[in-house]
Amino acid sequence: MKLSCPFRVTQICRSGVGMAIRKSHSSTTKGKRGRGGTDYKPPHFDKEDRVKYYGVQCCLAIFENRRQDIKRIFVTPEREDAFNHVLEWAERKRVPFKIAEYDEIARVAATEHHEGVMIEARPLKLMSPGDVLKKVDDLQRGMILVMEGVENPHNVGAILRTACFFGVNGVLLHSTSVTSLSGAACRIAEGAAEHLPIAFMKDGSSILGLLKSRGWSLVATTPHEARSMYSVKWANKVVLMFGSEGAGLSQGALESADVRVVVPRIGPLESLNVSAAVASVLTEARREAIVKGHVRRVALK
């Protein structure tokens, strides 16, 4: 592929990899695949944990909220105009970047679903469960999601997107094996992960007990011995608990609940995907507060 550079040779070449140097090739660059190679490592390359984030909205949200974590950027020519402000920032801050073809980004990101952009960055810093509790402690009205055993990244991402849309105040992910959000989950979340208070927890019983003692109503979603979600009087402060599609909520979570609700089934299928169930219940749980003006819509920038 023929490369063209709109800048002087002493500056960064946008069609290659943006570099944090202004000097020509030296002996330190020998053996590398040139400035545009996929094995290129920028000066002072470190071995800290990094995540490959991809997807247009995900990457834009990372840039807007924690650009200091960005270590490397890949953009297709088709996305260059949309990410021009990101690339100009990268030039100023000497953050490596490359205008690359779709297939090359797919190789680097290890996915075909990158939407023409990938950002390599430090992992998103999640909160501790205690920090989430502190953040919601003074609320007179609120909504918290507790996801028990929901670990599929596509489900997690879809749930985070829905939670952010409905103004959920915190998300607690109860898992014994997953402790971070993957690039796939963040792509599906469409930037929501950058806005929500999120925490992973290995033991949910103590947190649920604390929430209950502080005036939060615990609502379990289950088809067993449950009321229709349309017949429930929703409290001002609600913790909505969902389990995995296979196992559902644990017995401990069910026993801790103040009320059990179900999405009423009309068609022949027995159940909903967990992300669809979250969207359905949140729509109803938020409806009265929205209609009465108790919650305000966040203005878009």
N, C-alpha and C positions, 0 to 999 in steps of 0.2 A: 504494500500500500504506500503510495506516495505521500509524504508528509509535507505540509506547508506550515510555515511559522509566521504569524502576523507581528511578532515582536523582533527586536534586534537580537543578534546572536548572544549578546551579553545578558539578555533577559530570559525569562521563562518561556518555553515554547509550548503553547497550548495544545498543539497537535501531538506532542510527545507527552512525557511525564513531567508535570510541574515539579521543580526541584528547589531545594532550600540552599542553592549555591548559585554563584554568578560566574564561575570560572569554567574554562574549557576542560575536556577530558584529561585526566592525569593518570598516573600509574595505578592509582587506587581504583580506577574503574575497569581495569583490564579483567577479562574473564567473565564480565557481565554481558547480558544480551542487549546492550544498548539502553538508551533512555526509555524506550517504550516496552521493554521486555516484561513478561509477566513474572519473571523471577527477580525483577529489580527490587533492591532494598534501599530506601533513602538513607542519607547519612545519619549516623547515631541510631540505627534501627534497634529497637529494644524488643525484648521477649515477653513483655507484659501481656496479660490476657486481652484478647481482642475479639470482637464479634463482627461478622460480616452482615451488615444490615442492607436491605435492598427494598425496592419499591419507592415510587415517587413520593407519596405522602409521608411514608416512614422517614425517608432521608431528609425531606424538607423539615420535618418536625425535629429531627436530631440537630440540624443546622440552626434552627431557631432557638432551641432550648439548651443545647450543650455542645456548641461547636468546639469548645476547648478540648473535647474528648476525641475529635476527629483526627485520624492518623493517615488516611489515604482515601482517594476518591476516584471512581471510575464512572464515566458518563458516555453514552453513545452520541454520535453526531446529531441524531434526531432530538436528543434531550438537551443539547448544548445551550440553546437559547433559554429554555426554562430554568436551567441551572447556571446561567451566566453570572448571577450575583454570588453564587457559591464558589464558582471558579475564580472570580476576581478576588474574593476573600482568600482563597487558597494561595493565589499568587502573592498577595500582600503578606500573608503569614508563613509563606514558604512551606505549605503543606503539599506533599506529593499528590499529583492527580494525573489522570490520563483520559484522553478522548479515545475510546476503544470501540470496536465493533461488538455487536450483540453477542456473538458466539464466544468472544474472548471473555466478556464479563460473566457469561454463563459458566465458563470454566473456572474462573476465579471465585465466583460466588457459590459454585457447586449447585446451581439451580437455573432452570430456564425461566423462572418466574420473577426476574429481577426488574422488569419494566424499564430497562435501559439505564439503570443507575444503581451503584453500590457504594456504600460508605463503610470503610473499616474503622471501627472506633472502640474505645474502651466500653466494657459492658455497662448497661444502664444500672445505676446504683438504686437498688430497691430499699424500701424502708424495712425496719423491723416491725413485727406486730405491735410492739409497745408504742412505737412512733406513730403508727396509724391510729391507735387508740387516743394518743395525745392530740392528734390533729382533729379528731371528731369530738373530743371531750366536752367542748363548750356549745355544741350544736343543740338547738331546740327542735330541729327537724332535720332528718337526714336518712340516707339509705346506704347500707353496706352490703356488699356481696361476699359470701363465703363459698368457695368452690372446693369441694372435697373429692380428691382423686381425679380431678379433670386435668389431664396432662397432655392430651393431643394438642400440638401447637396451633393447628388450624381452629380448633374449638376455643382454645384460650384466647387467641387473637380476635376471633369474632366476638367473644364475650366482652373483652376489653373495649372493643369498638362500641358495642351496644351500651356498656356501662358508662362510657364517656359521653355518648350521645344523650343519655338520660340524666346526666349530672350526678352519678353515683359518687359518694364521698370517700369511698375506700374499697379496695378489693383484697381479700385475704385468700391466698391459694394454699390449701392444705395438701401437701404432698410429702411422701417419704423418700422420693427419689429425685425430684426436680427442684432445683434451687435458683434457677435463673430463666430469663426469657430469651428464647432463640430468635435468630433473624427471621425465621419463618413466622413465628407468632407476631413479631413486631410488624412485619409486612401486612399480615391480615388485619392487624389492629389499626392500620392506616394512621399512625401517629398518636393514637390514644395512649399508648404506653408512656409517652413523654409527659402526659398531663395528669394521669391518675396516681393517687397514693396506692402503691401496691406492695404487698409483703408476702413472702412464702413462710409457712409455718409447718412444723413437723407434728405438733400436738395442738389440736384445736380446742380441746375441752376447757383449758384454763382461760383462753381468750373469750370463748363463748360465755363462760361464767362471769368474767369481768364485765362484758358488754351488758349482760342481763342485769347485773347488780347496779349498773349505771343508767338503767331506765330504757334500754333498748329491747324491743320486742323481737323475739326469735321466731322466724317463720320458716318452716321446713317445706320443701316442695317434694311431694311423693304421691303416688297413686294409691297408697295404702291408708285406709282410715282417715281420709282427708276431705276437706270441704272444698267446694268450688271456689276458685279465686275471686269470682264475681260476687260471692256472698259474704266476703270478709270486710270488716271495718278496719282499714289500715291505720296503724298507729303513726304517730308523728316521727318516731325513730324506729326504723325497721332494719333488721338483719335478715337478708334473704339467703337461705342455704340451699345449695344444689349439689347433688352427687354425680358421679360418673354414670354414663348411660347403662353400663352393665350392672354395677353393684348398687348404684343409688347411694343415698346417705347412710352413714353408719348408724347402728342402734343408739349409740351415745348421742349423736346429733339429733336423732328423732326424739329421744326422750327429753332432751334439753329444750325442745321447741315449745313455744307458747301456743302455736297453732300450726296445723298442717294444711297445705293447700295443694290443689291439683288443677291443671289446665283441662277443662272439660273436653272430652273427645266426642266428635261428631261422626267423622269418617271411619273407614274400616281399619286404618293403621292404629297400632296400639300405643305408640309413643312418638315424641318429637326428639330431634337432635337436641343435645343439651344447650347449644347456643341459641337455637330457636325457642326453646323453653324459657331461657333467660329473657329474651326479647319480649315474649308474650306476657310473662309475669310482671316485668318492669313496666310495660305499657299500662297494665291495670293498676299496679301499685302506685304509679306516679300520677294517674289520671286525675284523681280528685284534687291533689295538691296543685296541679297545673291549672285545672279549671277554676279553682278558687283563688289563684294568684299567689299561693303560698311560696312557690319557688319561681325564681326569675331565670329567664333565658340569658345565657352568656352571649354578649355581643361578639360577632365575628370581626376579626381585624381586617 
